Amino acid sequence: MKKLLLYILISITLFFSCTSTQLNSVVKTVSGTWDGTANNELTTAQVVSGLKEALIKGAEYSSATASRTDGYFKNPELKIPFPPEIEKVETKLRQIGLNKPVDDFVLSMNRAAEKAAAEATPIFVTAIKSMTIQDAWGILKGDNDAATQYLKRTTGDQLRAKFEPIIADALQKVNATKYYTDVTSTYNKIPFVEPVETNLTAYVNNLAIDGLFKLVAEEELKIRKDPIARTTDLLKKVFGYQE
């Protein structure tokens, strides 16, 4: 009640002492202060800028984390395993004591993914900079992985196209192709087994990209749920708004 009376008295006083423009500005400020929204309103520009900042932060984090040595290989969530369609090859070779070529093959696939991951950031940033106002509000009000899903939609095909030659080249350089040929050839020579084959480049490519998005999603969830992860004032305002 006291706040209401104060608001009325200020408005009456200002009516006789201010121009109409000044009056409108001050009344808006007073009323905003009264209902608690004056300095907390979130503008469209802030939403777009905040979301872009958060996405770039997540993209840079995921690319840097995945591309370092053992970024895939020693992360249980990202590690690329023996292709499931030829798991029987791994099982059989290990049974006959050929662990090293199998282990070398798995390591080489992960090294190829780590090499390709370094190229992801520019692709992510280009998509982020193209974000529309509708995209930004949809992400802010969406699910906990809405930003990650946006990046999947807008960069998935580009990442696959960009990664494919890098993965293929890396697989050659780290001898994954040779290991794969050795492993499958050894297996295919075992009497009475059915010969196997798989598209190794496509397999590694898809899992490399999946791993990147897992890291993006982890960073997005941190920013949404953990105030400490909001390292700038803009991130704190945008992601703290709905709380």
C-alpha positions in Angstrom: 0.0 0.0 0.0 2.8 2.4 0.9 4.5 1.6 -2.4 1.3 2.4 -4.3 0.9 5.7 -2.5 4.5 6.6 -3.3 4.0 5.7 -6.9 0.9 8.0 -7.1 2.6 10.9 -5.3 5.7 10.7 -7.6 3.5 10.6 -10.7 1.5 13.7 -9.6 4.6 15.6 -8.8 6.3 14.8 -12.0 3.2 15.7 -14.0 3.6 19.3 -13.1 7.4 19.5 -13.3 8.4 17.3 -16.3 7.9 17.3 -20.0 5.8 14.6 -21.4 8.8 12.6 -22.6 10.5 12.9 -19.3 7.3 12.0 -17.5 6.8 8.8 -19.5 10.4 7.7 -18.9 10.3 8.3 -15.1 6.9 6.7 -14.6 8.0 3.7 -16.6 11.0 3.4 -14.3 9.0 3.9 -11.1 6.4 1.4 -12.2 9.1 -1.1 -13.2 10.8 -0.7 -9.9 7.5 -1.2 -8.1 6.7 -4.5 -9.9 10.3 -5.7 -9.8 11.0 -5.8 -13.5 12.8 -2.5 -14.3 16.3 -3.8 -14.5 15.5 -7.5 -15.1 13.7 -7.3 -18.5 15.4 -9.4 -21.1 15.6 -7.8 -24.5 15.6 -9.7 -27.8 19.1 -8.5 -28.4 20.3 -9.9 -25.1 18.7 -13.2 -25.8 20.4 -13.6 -29.2 23.8 -12.4 -28.0 23.6 -14.5 -24.9 22.7 -17.7 -26.8 25.4 -17.1 -29.4 27.9 -16.6 -26.6 26.8 -19.8 -24.9 26.9 -21.8 -28.1 30.3 -20.6 -29.1 31.6 -21.4 -25.6 30.1 -24.9 -25.8 31.4 -25.4 -29.4 34.9 -24.3 -28.6 35.0 -26.5 -25.4 33.8 -29.6 -27.3 36.2 -29.2 -30.2 39.2 -28.5 -27.9 38.3 -31.4 -25.5 37.7 -33.9 -28.2 40.7 -33.0 -30.4 43.4 -33.3 -27.7 45.3 -36.5 -27.4 43.1 -39.2 -25.8 40.1 -36.9 -26.1 38.1 -39.8 -27.5 40.3 -42.8 -26.6 40.3 -42.2 -22.8 36.8 -40.8 -22.5 34.4 -43.7 -21.9 31.5 -41.6 -23.3 33.3 -40.8 -26.5 35.6 -43.8 -27.2 35.0 -45.4 -30.6 34.8 -49.1 -30.1 35.3 -52.0 -32.5 32.5 -51.7 -35.2 29.6 -53.6 -33.8 28.8 -55.3 -37.1 32.2 -57.0 -36.9 32.4 -57.5 -33.1 32.7 -61.3 -33.8 36.0 -60.5 -35.5 37.4 -58.9 -32.3 36.1 -61.8 -30.2 37.6 -64.4 -32.4 41.0 -62.7 -32.7 41.3 -62.2 -29.0 40.4 -65.8 -28.4 43.4 -66.9 -30.5 45.7 -64.4 -28.8 45.8 -61.6 -31.4 45.1 -58.8 -28.9 47.7 -56.3 -30.2 46.4 -55.8 -33.7 42.9 -55.4 -32.3 44.0 -52.8 -29.7 46.1 -50.9 -32.3 43.1 -50.8 -34.6 40.8 -49.3 -31.9 43.4 -46.7 -30.9 43.9 -45.7 -34.5 40.2 -45.1 -35.0 40.1 -42.8 -32.0 43.2 -40.9 -33.1 41.5 -40.2 -36.4 38.5 -38.8 -34.6 40.6 -36.6 -32.5 42.3 -35.2 -35.5 39.1 -34.4 -37.2 37.5 -32.8 -34.2 39.9 -29.9 -34.4 38.1 -28.7 -37.5 34.7 -28.4 -36.0 34.8 -25.0 -34.4 34.6 -22.8 -37.6 31.6 -24.8 -38.8 29.9 -24.4 -35.5 30.6 -20.7 -35.3 29.2 -20.0 -38.8 25.9 -21.7 -37.9 25.8 -19.9 -34.6 26.3 -16.5 -36.2 23.3 -17.3 -38.5 21.0 -17.8 -35.6 17.6 -16.0 -36.0 15.6 -14.3 -33.3 13.1 -17.1 -33.4 15.9 -19.7 -33.0 17.2 -17.8 -30.0 13.9 -17.6 -28.1 13.1 -21.2 -29.0 16.4 -22.4 -27.5 16.0 -20.3 -24.4 12.6 -21.6 -23.7 13.3 -25.1 -25.0 14.5 -28.3 -23.5 17.9 -28.7 -21.8 19.5 -29.7 -25.0 17.7 -27.3 -27.3 20.9 -25.5 -28.3 22.6 -28.8 -29.0 19.7 -29.9 -31.2 20.0 -26.6 -33.1 23.6 -27.2 -33.8 22.8 -30.8 -34.9 20.2 -29.5 -37.4 22.4 -26.7 -38.8 25.8 -28.3 -38.9 25.4 -32.1 -39.0 25.7 -32.4 -42.8 28.5 -29.9 -43.0 30.5 -31.7 -40.3 30.1 -35.0 -42.0 31.3 -33.5 -45.3 34.2 -31.7 -43.7 35.2 -34.7 -41.5 35.1 -37.4 -44.2 38.3 -36.6 -46.0 40.0 -35.7 -42.7 38.9 -39.0 -41.2 39.9 -41.0 -44.3 43.3 -39.3 -44.4 43.8 -39.7 -40.6 42.9 -43.4 -40.8 45.6 -43.9 -43.4 48.2 -41.9 -41.4 47.6 -43.7 -38.1 47.5 -47.0 -40.0 43.9 -47.7 -39.0 43.1 -48.8 -42.5 46.0 -51.2 -42.5 45.0 -52.5 -39.0 41.5 -52.9 -40.2 42.7 -54.8 -43.3 45.0 -56.9 -41.2 42.3 -57.7 -38.7 39.6 -58.5 -41.2 41.9 -60.4 -43.5 43.2 -62.5 -40.6 39.6 -63.2 -39.5 38.4 -64.0 -43.0 41.2 -66.7 -43.3 39.8 -68.6 -40.4 38.1 -71.7 -41.7 34.3 -71.8 -42.0 33.8 -68.1 -40.9 31.6 -65.8 -43.0 33.7 -62.9 -44.5 33.1 -59.5 -43.1 33.5 -55.9 -44.2 32.3 -52.4 -43.1 32.7 -48.8 -44.2 35.3 -47.8 -41.7 35.5 -44.1 -42.7 31.7 -43.6 -42.3 31.7 -45.5 -39.0 34.4 -43.4 -37.4 33.0 -40.2 -38.9 29.5 -40.7 -37.4 30.8 -41.6 -34.0 33.3 -38.7 -34.0 30.4 -36.3 -34.6 28.2 -37.9 -32.1 31.0 -37.5 -29.5 31.3 -33.8 -30.3 27.6 -33.2 -29.7 27.7 -35.1 -26.4 30.3 -32.6 -25.2 28.2 -29.7 -26.5 25.2 -31.0 -24.6 27.2 -31.4 -21.4 28.3 -27.8 -21.6 24.8 -26.6 -22.4 23.4 -28.4 -19.4 26.1 -26.8 -17.2 25.2 -23.3 -18.3 21.5 -23.9 -17.9 21.7 -25.6 -14.5 24.9 -24.3 -12.8 25.2 -20.5 -12.2 28.9 -21.0 -11.7 29.3 -22.1 -15.4 27.8 -18.7 -16.5 31.1 -17.0 -16.7 29.9 -13.6 -18.0 27.3 -11.1 -16.9 25.3 -11.7 -20.1 25.2 -15.4 -19.6 24.1 -14.9 -16.0 21.3 -12.6 -17.1 20.0 -14.7 -20.0 20.1 -18.1 -18.4 19.1 -16.8 -15.0 16.1 -15.0 -16.3 13.7 -17.9 -16.2 14.9 -18.9 -12.7 
